[in-house]
Amino acid sequence: MKIHYATISETGKRQNNEDAFRIVNGEDGNRWLAVVCDGMGGHAMGEVASETVSDAIVDYWKKHTDEPDSKTKVEKACAHAMRALDKKANSLNHCQMGTTMVMASIEGDTVTITHVGDSRCYLQRPNEGLLYQTKDHVRLDYGWEVIDRCFFSYHHEADVPDIVQFKLKAGDRMLLCSDGLYKSMAPDILLARMMDEKPLADILDVYDFMCEKQGDDNYTAVLIEVKE
């Protein structure tokens, strides 16, 4: 199977972009990894947190490409990222910082989707529609959404990820994105545009337009299509 993808990451109406994303592929062309992180709004150094966690996950993935994808491997990658975040916090005078994370690791025809927080992954299939959508790790606190699972310095109990695996087919599309993207449009519009028969970059241009017009946050997306 071949993987095609397009990406976008914009500051939006914020002063700086606390989102981060990474795309890497194995040397054999049979493995791919996509990661999207969203630094926690309202916390110091959110941008540093998202960069640190995304880099650490990529670092672990590159060093363990000989290991098949599994729940255990993903949990070890997340533990590695948590240690990296603590180390970074130590170097910044024990700064409190956090980030969400969603990732998709593709090995052959299998994808392992992992997330903590409210960054999302959508998986759609032609003629079948939405196969999977991550469930946000949030709770309502006096009417406000509060993220209750994420990477946060010195809080290892909060980074427990949800992990699922699917068999991929040609034509499948996955969207990994921060909340700044999906909160800028109606869910049915997001899903419909995701499967438009046009280049992936053109679809992201549509998302970009809607986020600029209706959003108030950073927004990041990785749109992936599986080919024969």
C-alpha positions as CSV (number, residue, x, y, z in Angstrom):
1,M,0.0,0.0,0.0
2,K,1.1,3.6,-0.7
3,I,0.4,6.5,1.6
4,H,-0.4,10.0,0.3
5,Y,-0.8,12.9,2.7
6,A,-1.1,16.6,3.1
7,T,-0.6,18.9,6.1
8,I,-1.6,22.2,7.5
9,S,-0.7,24.1,10.7
10,E,-1.6,27.7,11.2
11,T,-1.6,30.2,14.1
12,G,-5.1,31.4,13.4
13,K,-6.2,34.3,15.6
14,R,-3.7,33.4,18.4
15,Q,-0.3,35.1,18.9
16,N,1.7,31.9,18.5
17,N,1.1,28.4,17.4
18,E,1.2,25.8,20.2
19,D,0.3,22.9,17.8
20,A,3.0,20.6,16.5
21,F,2.9,17.8,13.9
22,R,5.4,15.2,12.6
23,I,5.3,12.9,9.6
24,V,8.0,10.2,9.2
25,N,8.3,7.0,7.2
26,G,10.5,3.9,7.6
27,E,13.3,3.2,5.2
28,D,11.5,0.2,3.7
29,G,8.5,2.4,2.8
30,N,6.2,0.0,4.6
31,R,5.9,2.1,7.8
32,W,4.5,5.5,8.4
33,L,3.9,7.7,11.5
34,A,1.8,10.8,11.8
35,V,1.6,12.8,15.1
36,V,-0.4,15.9,16.1
37,C,0.0,17.6,19.4
38,D,-1.7,20.7,20.9
39,G,0.0,22.5,23.7
40,M,-2.3,23.2,26.6
41,G,-4.0,26.6,26.3
42,G,-3.6,28.7,29.5
43,H,-0.5,26.9,30.6
44,A,3.0,28.2,30.2
45,M,5.2,26.7,27.5
46,G,2.5,24.9,25.7
47,E,4.4,25.2,22.4
48,V,7.5,23.6,24.1
49,A,5.4,20.8,25.4
50,S,3.8,19.9,22.0
51,E,7.2,20.0,20.3
52,T,8.9,17.9,23.0
53,V,6.3,15.2,23.0
54,S,6.0,14.9,19.2
55,D,9.8,14.8,18.9
56,A,10.1,12.1,21.6
57,I,7.4,9.9,20.0
58,V,9.2,10.1,16.7
59,D,12.5,9.4,18.3
60,Y,11.2,6.2,19.9
61,W,9.5,5.1,16.7
62,K,12.6,5.6,14.7
63,K,14.7,3.6,17.2
64,H,12.2,0.7,17.3
65,T,11.1,0.2,13.7
66,D,12.1,-3.4,13.9
67,E,9.4,-4.0,16.5
68,P,5.9,-4.7,15.2
69,D,3.2,-2.2,16.3
70,S,1.4,-3.3,19.5
71,K,-0.2,-1.8,22.5
72,T,2.9,-2.4,24.5
73,K,5.1,-0.6,22.0
74,V,2.8,2.4,22.0
75,E,2.7,2.5,25.8
76,K,6.5,2.5,25.8
77,A,6.6,5.3,23.3
78,C,4.3,7.4,25.5
79,A,6.3,6.7,28.6
80,H,9.4,7.8,26.6
81,A,7.6,11.0,25.7
82,M,6.5,11.6,29.3
83,R,10.1,11.3,30.5
84,A,11.2,13.7,27.8
85,L,8.6,16.2,28.9
86,D,9.7,15.9,32.6
87,K,13.3,16.4,31.5
88,K,12.4,19.5,29.5
89,A,10.4,20.9,32.5
90,N,13.3,20.3,34.8
91,S,15.5,22.4,32.4
92,L,13.0,25.2,32.5
93,N,12.9,25.7,36.3
94,H,10.3,22.9,36.8
95,C,7.8,24.5,34.5
96,Q,4.2,23.2,34.4
97,M,3.3,22.4,30.8
98,G,1.2,20.0,28.9
99,T,-0.1,18.8,25.5
100,T,-2.6,16.6,23.9
101,M,-1.5,13.9,21.4
102,V,-3.0,11.9,18.6
103,M,-0.9,9.6,16.4
104,A,-1.4,7.0,13.7
105,S,1.3,4.4,13.1
106,I,0.9,2.5,9.8
107,E,2.6,-0.9,9.4
108,G,1.7,-2.6,6.1
109,D,-2.1,-2.7,6.0
110,T,-2.6,-2.1,9.7
111,V,-2.9,1.3,11.5
112,T,-2.5,1.8,15.2
113,I,-4.3,4.9,16.4
114,T,-3.4,6.4,19.8
115,H,-4.6,9.5,21.6
116,V,-4.8,11.4,24.8
117,G,-6.7,14.6,25.2
118,D,-9.1,16.2,22.6
119,S,-7.0,16.1,19.5
120,R,-8.8,13.7,17.2
121,C,-8.4,11.0,14.5
122,Y,-11.2,10.3,12.0
123,L,-11.1,7.2,9.8
124,Q,-13.4,7.0,6.8
125,R,-13.9,4.4,4.1
126,P,-15.6,4.9,0.7
127,N,-19.2,3.7,0.7
128,E,-19.0,2.8,4.4
129,G,-18.5,6.2,5.9
130,L,-17.0,6.9,9.3
131,L,-15.4,3.8,10.8
132,Y,-13.8,5.3,13.8
133,Q,-13.5,8.6,15.7
134,T,-11.4,9.1,18.8
135,K,-13.3,10.0,22.0
136,D,-12.2,13.2,23.6
137,H,-10.8,12.9,27.1
138,V,-12.7,15.9,28.5
139,R,-15.1,16.6,31.3
140,L,-17.4,19.5,32.1
141,D,-16.4,21.7,35.0
142,Y,-18.9,24.5,35.8
143,G,-19.8,24.6,32.1
144,W,-16.2,24.6,30.9
145,E,-14.5,21.7,29.0
146,V,-11.5,20.5,31.0
147,I,-9.0,18.0,29.5
148,D,-8.6,15.2,32.0
149,R,-6.1,13.0,30.1
150,C,-3.0,14.4,28.5
151,F,0.8,14.7,28.7
152,F,1.5,17.0,31.6
153,S,4.8,17.5,33.4
154,Y,5.2,15.5,36.6
155,H,1.6,14.0,36.3
156,H,2.2,10.5,34.9
157,E,-1.2,9.3,35.9
158,A,-2.8,11.5,33.3
159,D,-1.1,10.3,30.1
160,V,-2.9,6.9,29.8
161,P,-3.7,6.6,26.0
162,D,-6.5,5.0,24.2
163,I,-5.2,2.5,21.6
164,V,-7.0,0.8,18.7
165,Q,-6.0,-1.0,15.6
166,F,-7.7,-1.3,12.2
167,K,-7.0,-3.1,8.9
168,L,-6.7,-0.5,6.1
169,K,-8.1,-0.7,2.6
170,A,-7.3,1.3,-0.5
171,G,-9.4,4.5,-0.5
172,D,-9.4,4.9,3.3
173,R,-8.7,8.3,4.6
174,M,-7.6,9.4,8.0
175,L,-7.7,12.9,9.5
176,L,-5.6,13.8,12.5
177,C,-6.3,17.2,13.9
178,S,-6.2,19.6,16.8
179,D,-9.5,20.9,18.3
180,G,-8.9,24.3,16.6
181,L,-9.8,22.6,13.3
182,Y,-12.9,20.5,14.1
183,K,-14.4,23.2,16.3
184,S,-14.4,25.6,13.4
185,M,-17.0,23.7,11.4
186,A,-20.0,21.4,11.7
187,P,-19.2,17.7,12.1
188,D,-21.1,16.7,8.9
189,I,-19.2,19.3,6.9
190,L,-15.8,18.1,8.2
191,L,-16.6,14.5,7.3
192,A,-18.1,15.3,3.9
193,R,-15.2,17.4,2.8
194,M,-12.8,14.8,4.1
195,M,-14.0,12.4,1.4
196,D,-14.3,14.8,-1.5
197,E,-12.8,13.5,-4.7
198,K,-10.1,16.1,-5.0
199,P,-6.4,16.4,-4.0
200,L,-5.8,16.2,-0.3
201,A,-4.2,19.6,-0.3
202,D,-7.3,21.1,-1.9
203,I,-9.4,19.6,0.9
204,L,-7.1,21.2,3.5
205,D,-7.5,24.5,1.7
206,V,-11.2,24.3,2.3
207,Y,-10.6,23.6,6.0
208,D,-8.1,26.4,6.1
209,F,-10.7,28.8,4.8
210,M,-13.3,27.8,7.3
211,C,-10.9,27.9,10.2
212,E,-9.8,31.4,9.3
213,K,-13.4,32.6,8.9
214,Q,-14.9,30.9,11.9
215,G,-12.2,29.7,14.3
216,D,-10.3,31.4,17.1
217,D,-7.5,29.0,17.8
218,N,-4.4,27.4,16.3
219,Y,-5.4,24.6,13.9
220,T,-3.4,21.7,12.6
221,A,-4.3,18.7,10.4
222,V,-2.7,15.7,8.7
223,L,-4.9,14.2,6.0
224,I,-3.9,10.7,4.9
225,E,-5.1,8.6,2.0
226,V,-4.3,4.9,1.4
227,K,-3.6,3.9,-2.1
228,E,-3.0,0.5,-3.7
